[in-house]
Each structure stands twice: as C-alpha cells, then as structure tokens.
Amino acid sequence: MRTATAAIAVLVFAALVGGGVYVLASGSGGDLHATWVSDTARDTRVNHHTPAAGFVDGRPFVFAPISSTADTGRCSLTGIHGENGSVDWNYWIPTDVCISHSVADPTVADYDGDGVREVLAATTENALMAFDPTDGRVELRVNLSSYGYTKPVVADLTGGPAREIVIVDIKGALSVVEPNGSVAWRRDLGAYTWGQPHVADFDGDGAPELAVGTGQGNITLFDGNGSVAWKRTTNLSATWSTSGTVDGTPAFAVADSNGRVAVFDGKTGNTVFERDVGAFAAVHAFADGDGDGRTELYVTNRAGELRAIEPATGTTEWTTTLTTEDVQMMPPPSLGDVDGDGAPEIVAPGNDGAISVVDPETGAVTARYERDVAIWTNVRLADLDGDGTEEIYLVFGDGRVVRLGA
C-alpha cells in the first residue's frame, strides 16, 4: 500500500494544439498531445455523454453523442473517422427534442449476429436505435417510455441462442430486447435512473446477471430471466455505477452527489465498503491499477480530488488534487495503457477542461492536456491506430471530440 498526496507540478513545456494546451509533468518521461480535434462544435458548453470507439470492417470509427440547445436542430449522433477526426455522417435528432440529453452514451457491438458491429444508442425520441456504423442508417428502433441516459449493454443475458440489448430509460423502465426488437422482459425500477447498468456473472453461477442502481437508492441484481436475485434499499442516489472484483469476488459499486460511495458483494448484495468521500462523488475505473494483487476503486469529487481506495480494507492508498478551481463536478477516471509501457495508467478528465494522466502506484500526475472548455463525462480509451497503445477519446462541453495520445 502506498500513501501519497501528489501535486500537479507541471509546465516543463507547453504548446498550442487544436485549441488546447498540452503540458508535460516533471519527470514523466512522456507527453500528452492532441492528434485531432473534430469540427463538431455546438452552441452549448454542457455536452456530457461519452463517445464509443471501435473498428467496423477494418475502419476505425468514433461515435459521438453531440447535443445542442433547444430548437436549433443541431443534436446528433455523429460518426467520426478515427484516423483524422473528419465527420463521416450525422443522424440528426428532431428539433423539438433537441436537448442536452438528445443522444445517450452509444455502444458498438454486433447485436444481431450478422458479423458486423453496429452502433446502438438511446435518444430523446424515446427510442433505442441501432445504426449502420458506416452511414448512420437506422437498422432497429424500439420505443421506450422516456429518453435513455446510459449506454445500451449487449450480452447473452437470458441464455438463449442470441444476445440481447439491455437498456434502461431515465424514468427507470428496464428493458431486455431481442435482436429483432421484441422485448424478452421488462421491469419498472420505480425511480429515475442515471447509473450505468452492468452485466456480469455476479454470483459465480456461470450465468450472467444484471446489476442496476436507481436515484431512490434501490440496488438490484436481476437474474437473466428477470427475477430478482437480491435487492438492497440504501440512502445512496446512484448517479454513477461500475463493476469489478474485491478479493476475486464480483462486486457492484455506486456513488452519489451527496458524496457516498458503496461497494456491494455481487453474490449476496451485502455492503463490502461504504464511506463519504466528498460531494459529487463519481466512479468508473474499478481494477488493480498498481499491480499489487488487490483492486482499487478510483473516486473523484467536487473538490477536485482523486482517490485510490482499496474496498477490501477501506484503505485510501493515495489522494491527488487534480484541480483547485471552483468546479461543479469532476467526471470519474478510466484505466488503460496510454503510454505503451505495458502497464495501466489512470486517465482523469476534469470539469476545469484538463485531462490528467496519473500514476496508479503513487497518484503523481505524469501528463496533462487542457482546453478552455469544461468536461462533464469520462473518456473512452481505444487503440484505433493499431500501435498497441490506447488513445484517449473525449467529448468536451462544446461538442468537440478530441483524440489524445501520449
């Protein structure tokens, strides 16, 4: 275990790149720079849904949910060429439902088993849609009771011959949809739902389950047939959620705006860990980042702090202050190898407009990139240039998508 408080001692050099500044942290041995910035700016500063990235027929794509202000007609799901950031296509959301949640987080998956990966997303048309990834043509549309906020999950949940699409809308209507658009089963969670549902073998029985938390604090694990495996009523309004393991046991974690973070045993639903970490707590990365054999949960808060917490013991391994600006919130970090050294790094976006690369062992900031535009969501990591190292893809508040490399 390591305990440290890392300061952001940067500015060995700085350069203007695509409207941003990248800075190299002292002693990092690398840098963080923009390789392209998309021409997708909108007349808003609060875009806050995460892009998807992947290959389709050998071509690299980024699929960005871009929102705008009401009545502009500039809300879209946008297909972006992964090599240069140029726009390949737009699926435009109708003007009367063009709002800040017009397109939720997309996902890329072969949902229908045809050998081609499609892009799926929920929109303010109160629909889940699957799009041809090369031109944006709608292949599937399933009506929802309200708009979606989280990304669809494609998995073989029911144990049938095909995979299903799991989608929950903002009002808590949870649907498991067959590839042909029919509904395998549907449940009403009874509350607004912002946290991302997760599918995994949470109870170790060899079959996947579905975990989801609501704004009223209900944390539920569903079996693949829709029956409830366990349900816990808590005082946490689950605004962020993620999954991982604790000492080898699958677990589900949630965080809320009041600052509470909790981790639940996937098999029993019992609370493994719970504590207050500061207002507007957020979670996403939940893995063994430092290679010590135990998983860490990486948590941010409104004070600009990033913590590495070991849920098995409740120990804080280190705390790093990412910004001292008066920000509204801080998105949660992601974990991946972005410098090609074979080990993961933490990639932490900031509401102040900065992206920090953080050493998982010490909490030291090793590289940083900035634009004078707020960031409201986590990044997407993917290797689209085939060099064996993941790039960083993110949507800034103004709707521009930036690809960063170390």
C-alpha positions in Angstrom: 0.0 0.0 0.0 1.2 3.5 -0.8 0.0 6.7 0.7 0.9 10.0 -1.0 -0.6 13.3 -1.9 0.5 14.3 -5.4 0.7 17.9 -6.5 0.3 19.0 -10.1 3.8 20.3 -10.7 3.8 20.8 -14.5 4.8 23.2 -17.2 8.1 21.8 -18.3 6.8 22.9 -21.7 3.6 23.9 -23.3 2.3 24.2 -26.8 -0.9 25.1 -28.6 -2.5 22.1 -30.3 -6.0 22.2 -31.8 -7.2 25.0 -29.4 -5.7 23.2 -26.4 -2.5 23.2 -24.4 -0.6 20.1 -23.5 1.9 20.1 -20.7 4.4 17.6 -19.5 4.6 16.8 -15.8 8.1 16.9 -14.4 9.8 13.6 -14.6 7.1 11.9 -16.5 9.1 10.8 -19.5 6.3 11.3 -21.9 3.7 13.8 -23.1 0.0 14.1 -23.9 -1.0 15.8 -27.1 -4.0 16.1 -29.5 -3.7 14.2 -32.7 -7.0 15.6 -34.0 -9.9 17.8 -32.9 -13.3 17.3 -34.6 -15.2 20.1 -36.2 -18.4 19.3 -34.2 -18.8 22.4 -32.0 -22.3 23.3 -30.9 -23.8 26.4 -29.2 -23.7 24.8 -25.8 -21.0 24.1 -23.2 -22.6 21.2 -21.4 -22.2 18.1 -23.7 -21.8 15.3 -21.2 -22.2 11.9 -22.8 -19.3 9.6 -23.6 -18.3 8.6 -27.2 -17.9 5.0 -28.4 -14.9 3.8 -30.5 -14.1 0.7 -32.5 -13.4 -0.9 -35.8 -16.0 -1.6 -38.4 -14.9 -3.7 -41.4 -11.3 -2.7 -40.6 -12.1 1.0 -40.4 -11.6 3.0 -37.2 -14.7 4.9 -36.0 -15.6 7.2 -33.1 -19.3 7.6 -32.5 -20.1 10.8 -30.6 -23.3 11.9 -28.9 -23.5 15.6 -29.6 -26.2 17.8 -28.0 -27.1 21.4 -28.6 -29.6 23.9 -27.3 -33.3 23.7 -27.8 -34.9 24.5 -31.2 -31.5 24.5 -33.0 -31.8 21.1 -34.7 -28.1 20.6 -34.1 -28.3 17.5 -31.9 -26.9 14.4 -33.4 -25.2 11.0 -33.2 -22.1 11.6 -35.3 -19.9 9.1 -37.0 -16.3 10.3 -37.0 -13.3 8.9 -38.9 -11.0 7.5 -36.3 -7.8 8.4 -38.2 -8.3 12.1 -38.8 -11.4 13.3 -36.9 -13.4 14.1 -40.0 -17.2 13.7 -39.9 -18.5 10.8 -41.9 -22.2 11.1 -41.1 -24.8 12.6 -38.8 -28.0 11.2 -37.5 -30.0 14.3 -36.7 -32.4 14.4 -33.7 -35.7 16.2 -34.4 -35.6 19.8 -33.4 -38.4 19.6 -30.9 -36.5 17.1 -28.8 -33.0 18.6 -29.3 -31.9 19.0 -25.7 -28.8 18.2 -23.6 -29.6 14.5 -23.4 -30.6 14.1 -27.0 -28.3 11.1 -27.5 -27.1 9.0 -24.6 -23.8 7.1 -24.4 -23.5 4.8 -27.5 -22.0 1.4 -27.6 -20.5 -0.6 -30.5 -21.5 -4.3 -30.7 -22.8 -6.9 -33.1 -26.2 -7.2 -31.5 -27.8 -9.2 -34.3 -25.1 -11.8 -35.0 -24.6 -10.8 -38.7 -20.9 -10.4 -38.3 -20.9 -6.6 -38.4 -20.7 -4.4 -35.4 -23.4 -1.8 -35.2 -23.7 1.4 -33.1 -26.5 1.5 -30.6 -27.9 4.4 -28.6 -31.0 5.7 -26.9 -32.3 9.2 -27.8 -34.8 11.8 -26.8 -37.1 10.4 -29.5 -37.9 8.0 -26.6 -36.3 5.2 -28.6 -33.5 2.7 -28.6 -31.9 2.6 -32.0 -29.2 0.5 -33.8 -27.4 2.3 -36.6 -25.4 1.1 -39.6 -21.9 2.3 -38.4 -20.8 3.3 -41.9 -23.6 5.7 -42.8 -25.9 6.2 -39.8 -28.9 4.4 -41.4 -31.3 3.2 -38.7 -31.5 -0.7 -38.6 -33.6 -1.1 -35.5 -35.9 1.1 -33.5 -37.5 0.1 -30.2 -39.8 2.5 -28.4 -39.1 3.4 -24.8 -41.3 5.1 -22.2 -38.8 8.0 -22.0 -35.4 9.0 -23.2 -32.3 7.0 -22.3 -29.4 8.3 -20.2 -27.0 5.4 -20.1 -25.4 3.3 -22.8 -27.1 0.0 -24.0 -25.4 -3.2 -23.0 -25.2 -6.1 -25.4 -24.9 -9.5 -23.8 -26.4 -13.0 -23.7 -28.4 -12.4 -20.6 -31.3 -14.9 -21.0 -29.2 -17.9 -22.1 -30.9 -18.1 -25.4 -29.4 -18.6 -28.9 -28.7 -14.8 -29.4 -27.5 -11.9 -27.4 -29.9 -9.2 -26.1 -29.8 -5.5 -25.7 -30.2 -4.2 -22.1 -31.5 -0.6 -21.9 -32.9 1.5 -19.1 -34.6 4.8 -19.7 -34.3 7.9 -17.4 -37.6 7.1 -15.6 -36.4 3.6 -14.7 -38.1 1.4 -17.3 -35.6 -1.5 -17.8 -35.9 -3.5 -21.0 -34.2 -6.6 -22.3 -34.6 -6.5 -26.1 -34.1 -9.3 -28.6 -32.2 -8.6 -31.8 -35.5 -8.4 -33.8 -36.8 -5.7 -31.5 -39.2 -7.8 -29.4 -38.9 -7.4 -25.7 -37.7 -10.5 -23.7 -38.7 -8.9 -20.4 -39.3 -5.5 -18.9 -39.2 -4.3 -15.3 -40.2 -0.9 -13.8 -37.4 0.2 -11.4 -39.8 2.8 -10.0 -37.3 5.7 -9.9 -35.1 7.9 -12.1 -32.0 6.0 -13.2 -28.7 7.7 -14.1 -26.2 5.0 -13.2 -24.9 2.6 -15.9 -26.4 -1.0 -15.7 -23.8 -3.7 -15.7 -23.9 -7.3 -16.8 -21.6 -9.9 -15.3 -21.6 -13.2 -13.5 -22.0 -11.5 -10.2 -22.9 -14.6 -8.2 -20.4 -17.0 -9.7 -23.0 -19.5 -11.0 -21.7 -19.4 -14.6 -24.5 -17.3 -15.9 -24.7 -13.5 -16.2 -26.8 -11.2 -14.1 -27.8 -7.6 -14.4 -27.0 -5.0 -11.7 -28.5 -1.6 -11.6 -29.0 1.2 -9.1 -31.6 4.0 -9.0 -31.9 7.5 -7.9 -34.0 6.4 -4.9 -31.2 4.2 -3.6 -32.5 0.7 -4.7 -29.7 -1.5 -5.8 -31.0 -4.7 -7.6 -29.5 -7.8 -9.1 -31.6 -9.4 -11.7 -31.2 -13.0 -13.0 -31.2 -13.5 -16.7 -34.9 -14.3 -16.7 -35.8 -11.1 -14.9 -36.3 -12.5 -11.5 -34.7 -10.6 -8.6 -31.7 -12.3 -7.1 -31.3 -9.6 -4.4 -32.3 -6.1 -3.7 -30.9 -3.6 -1.3 -32.5 -0.3 -0.2 -29.9 2.3 0.6 -29.6 6.0 1.2 -27.5 6.4 -1.9 -28.9 8.1 -5.0 -26.9 6.2 -7.6 -25.7 8.8 -10.1 -22.6 6.8 -11.1 -22.1 3.0 -11.0 -19.4 0.5 -12.1 -18.4 -3.1 -11.5 -15.2 -5.0 -10.6 -14.0 -7.5 -8.1 -13.0 -7.4 -4.4 -10.5 -10.2 -3.4 -11.7 -12.1 -6.5 -15.4 -11.8 -5.8 -17.5 -9.8 -8.3 -18.8 -6.5 -6.9 -21.0 -3.6 -7.9 -20.1 0.0 -6.9 -22.2 3.2 -6.8 -21.6 6.8 -6.0 -23.9 9.7 -5.4 -24.0 13.5 -5.4 -24.0 13.7 -1.6 -20.6 12.1 -1.5 -21.4 8.5 -0.5 -19.6 5.6 -2.2 -20.6 2.0 -1.6 -19.5 -1.4 -2.9 -21.8 -4.4 -2.8 -20.9 -8.1 -2.9 -22.2 -9.5 -6.2 -23.4 -12.8 -4.8 -25.2 -11.6 -1.6 -25.8 -7.9 -2.0 -24.1 -7.3 1.3 -22.2 -4.0 1.7 -18.5 -4.6 1.4 -17.5 -1.0 1.8 -19.2 2.4 2.3 -17.9 5.8 3.1 -18.2 9.6 2.4 -15.6 10.9 0.0 -17.0 14.4 -0.6 -19.8 15.9 -2.6 -20.5 14.8 -6.1 -18.6 11.5 -5.8 -18.1 9.7 -9.1 -16.8 6.2 -10.0 -15.9 4.3 -13.2 -12.4 2.6 -13.0 -12.5 -0.4 -10.7 -9.5 -2.7 -11.1 -6.0 -3.5 -9.9 -4.2 -0.4 -11.3 -1.0 -0.7 -9.4 -0.4 -4.4 -9.7 -0.4 -5.2 -6.0 -2.9 -8.0 -6.4 -5.9 -6.1 -5.0 -8.4 -4.0 -6.9 -8.7 -0.3 -6.3 -11.8 1.9 -6.8 -10.8 5.3 -8.2 -13.1 8.0 -7.0 -13.4 11.7 -7.7 -15.3 14.5 -6.0 -16.3 18.1 -6.4 -13.2 19.3 -4.5 -11.1 18.2 -7.5 -9.7 15.2 -5.6 -8.9 11.8 -7.0 -8.6 8.9 -4.5 -7.4 5.3 -4.9 -9.4 3.3 -2.4 -8.9 -0.4 -1.7 -12.5 -1.6 -1.0 -11.4 -4.9 0.7 -9.9 -2.9 3.6 -11.4 0.5 3.2 -7.9 2.0 2.9 -7.2 5.1 0.9 -3.9 4.4 -0.8 -3.4 7.9 -2.0 -5.2 11.2 -2.7 -4.3 13.6 -5.6 -5.7 17.1 -6.1 -6.3 17.4 -9.8 -7.6 21.0 -9.7 -8.1 23.8 -7.2 -10.6 25.6 -9.4 -14.2 26.0 -8.2 -15.7 23.3 -10.4 -19.3 22.0 -10.4 -18.2 18.3 -10.5 -15.4 16.0 -11.6 -16.0 13.1 -14.0 -14.7 9.7 -13.0 -11.4 8.4 -14.3 -10.7 5.5 -16.7 -7.8 2.9 -16.6 -5.7 1.8 -19.6 -2.3 1.7 -21.1 -2.0 5.0 -22.8 1.9 5.3 -22.9 2.8 1.9 -24.3 4.7 0.7 -21.2 2.6 -2.4 -20.8 1.1 -1.2 -17.5 -2.2 0.8 -17.0 -2.4 4.5 -16.3 -5.3 6.5 -14.8 -6.9 9.0 -17.2 -8.8 11.6 -15.3 -10.8 14.3 -17.1 -11.6 17.5 -15.2 -14.5 19.9 -15.2 -11.9 22.6 -15.5 -11.1 21.4 -19.0 -8.0 19.4 -18.2 -7.1 15.7 -18.8 -4.6 14.3 -16.4 -2.6 11.0 -16.7 -2.0 9.7 -13.3 0.4 7.0 -12.0 -1.7 4.3 -10.3 1.1 3.5 -7.8 1.7 6.9 -6.4 -1.1 9.3 -7.6 1.5 11.5 -9.3 0.3 13.4 -12.4 2.6 12.5 -15.3 1.0 14.3 -18.2 -1.8 16.8 -18.7 -3.7 18.4 -21.6 -6.0 21.4 -21.4 -8.7 23.3 -23.3 -10.6 26.3 -22.0 -13.8 24.2 -22.2 -15.4 22.2 -19.4 -15.5 18.3 -19.5 -18.6 16.6 -18.0 -18.0 12.9 -18.6 -15.5 10.2 -18.6 -13.2 9.4 -21.5 -13.2 6.4 -23.9 -9.9 4.5 -24.3 -9.3 2.5 -27.5 -6.4 1.6 -29.8 -7.7 2.7 -33.2 -4.3 3.3 -34.9 -3.0 -0.2 -34.3 0.1 0.7 -32.4 -0.7 -1.4 -29.4 -1.3 1.7 -27.2 -4.8 3.1 -26.3 -5.7 6.6 -27.3 -7.9 8.9 -25.3 -11.2 10.0 -26.9 -13.4 12.5 -25.2 -16.2 15.0 -25.8 -15.7 18.5 -24.4 -18.7 20.5 -23.3 -18.7 22.4 -26.6 -19.3 19.2 -28.5 -15.8 18.9 -30.0 -14.3 15.4 -29.9 -10.5 15.3 -29.2 -8.2 12.3 -29.7 -5.2 12.4 -27.4 -2.0 10.3 -27.4 0.9 10.0 -25.1 
